[in-house]
Amino acid sequence: MEEHYYYYYYYCYSSFPMGKASRIMRKSIFTFLQNFHFFTSSPSLLAVPFAISTLLSQPLVSSSSLFPLVHGRLRSLFLTAGFPPLSELFAILNLKLSQTILSFLFVLPFTLSFLLLAKASVIRALEHRKTPHRHAFFSWIMIFNPLFITLLCNSLFILSANATCFCLLIISFNLFDILGLSSHGPLLLLSATGAIIYSIILANAYIICNLALLLSGIERQGGFNSILKACLLIRGRTATALSLAVPINMALAAVEALFQYRVVRSYKRATAPDSSMVLEAMLIAYLYAILLVLDTILGFEFLKSCKADYQMDQTEIQERSDKSLGKMKGLELLV
């Protein structure tokens, strides 16, 4: 999906503590291998329909009759808002945004069902709750409901982040036009700067949304409160979150590229899909689903680390305030 590229672009301009990220990564892989049979069965199989829809979204969107319509409407909207038509950033944004909107709508039913069920099963397994088997379904539903609400709130949050970026870009382009800096050089510089800022904002927004989704499943409370808590927990730890997100998102992007190369290209060459092509497509989708499960485990372990660090920070702040109060009382006694 498109967020893989935002992670990578932001990654190129960031420094991050590799030590802590590598510890979380090793612990997550150990947890995955320790419960290998479970994580590669129920959660992965639940995530397969979402994986298939995601892998198919790119070729289906490109060949869809709606794509030229959405692309043309967005182009007209951006031109009306003041985007220069010759800007390279304008062409890239218009193309990627059109693809993202249609892909999001195509994948949304599978996201709201199969992906959330897969995440709920992973969260329940990682919590080590010894619930009787007859209540297992109800415990999944208890996790699913807040996940569902938070995912809808996350969509609004991502939409707001995109709208903020576009407003800033429109204001910048119009300001350059007013100042007479509408030649190729200044516009190219502004486009490059805008691409960097856009990638940073989107990468942070996706990291916060992923953390909020897990937080809502753990605390059984969904909505915008989970997003606010995620913003609070991730403060000062964005670099670690980014260093964890980049490898898994690059792996997902690699699987998507493999699907395009092995399945989509073969389908275009063949007159009809054969059994080997379908089997290969299912295996690639299953690999994609396993990576999604591993991503959930990584997020869970990172969230535990954030909570532990946050509690330590609060304890340290409390100790400092107690020491300050003690010193103030001592000074009052001396006076």
Secondary structure as UniProt FT lines:
FT   HELIX           3..11
FT   TURN            12..13
FT   HELIX           18..34
FT   HELIX           36..39
FT   TURN            40..41
FT   HELIX           42..62
FT   HELIX           66..81
FT   TURN            85..86
FT   HELIX           88..110
FT   HELIX           111..115
FT   HELIX           116..126
FT   TURN            127..128
FT   HELIX           133..135
FT   HELIX           136..178
FT   TURN            179..180
FT   HELIX           184..219
FT   HELIX           224..234
FT   TURN            235..236
FT   HELIX           238..259
FT   HELIX           260..264
FT   HELIX           265..269
FT   HELIX           275..334
//
